[in-house]
Amino acid sequence: MTPEQTNTAEKMTSVKAACDKAPAGPRKDRALKHYQAAEKAHEANNYAETNKELDAAAKAIS
């Protein structure tokens, strides 16, 4: 794995954990939608889009 792939994978793990811990509600729903979009981008090896969606997910629950 390249460093970019490793960083993205670590970020995905971190954001997923934060989403799981977030209380139920519209903020969590928005975060999960962004996380799902990040998963799709990650599967397509689009790391820029993955990071953008992960940042949006993190912002939604903060």
C-alpha positions in Angstrom: 0.0 0.0 0.0 1.1 3.5 -0.7 1.3 6.0 2.1 -1.8 7.8 0.7 -3.7 4.5 0.8 -2.6 3.8 4.3 -3.5 7.3 5.6 -6.9 7.0 3.9 -7.6 3.6 5.4 -6.7 4.9 8.9 -8.9 7.9 8.4 -11.8 5.7 7.3 -11.4 3.6 10.5 -11.3 6.7 12.7 -14.3 8.4 11.1 -16.3 5.1 11.2 -15.6 4.8 14.9 -16.8 8.4 15.4 -19.9 7.8 13.4 -20.7 4.7 15.5 -20.3 6.6 18.7 -22.4 9.6 17.7 -25.9 9.9 19.1 -28.8 9.0 16.8 -30.2 12.0 14.9 -29.9 14.0 11.7 -26.2 14.8 12.2 -25.4 11.1 12.5 -27.5 10.3 9.4 -25.7 13.0 7.4 -22.3 11.7 8.6 -23.2 8.1 7.6 -24.3 9.2 4.1 -20.9 10.9 3.7 -19.1 7.8 5.0 -21.0 5.6 2.5 -20.0 7.9 -0.3 -16.4 7.7 1.0 -16.6 3.9 0.9 -17.7 4.0 -2.8 -14.9 6.4 -3.7 -12.4 4.2 -1.9 -13.5 1.2 -3.8 -13.0 3.2 -7.0 -9.5 4.1 -5.8 -10.4 7.8 -5.8 -8.5 8.9 -2.7 -9.2 12.6 -3.2 -12.9 12.1 -3.2 -12.6 9.6 -0.3 -10.9 12.1 1.9 -13.3 14.9 0.9 -16.3 12.7 2.0 -14.5 11.6 5.2 -13.9 15.3 6.1 -17.6 16.0 5.4 -18.6 13.1 7.6 -16.4 14.2 10.5 -17.7 17.8 10.2 -21.3 16.5 10.2 -20.8 14.9 13.6 -18.7 17.5 15.2 
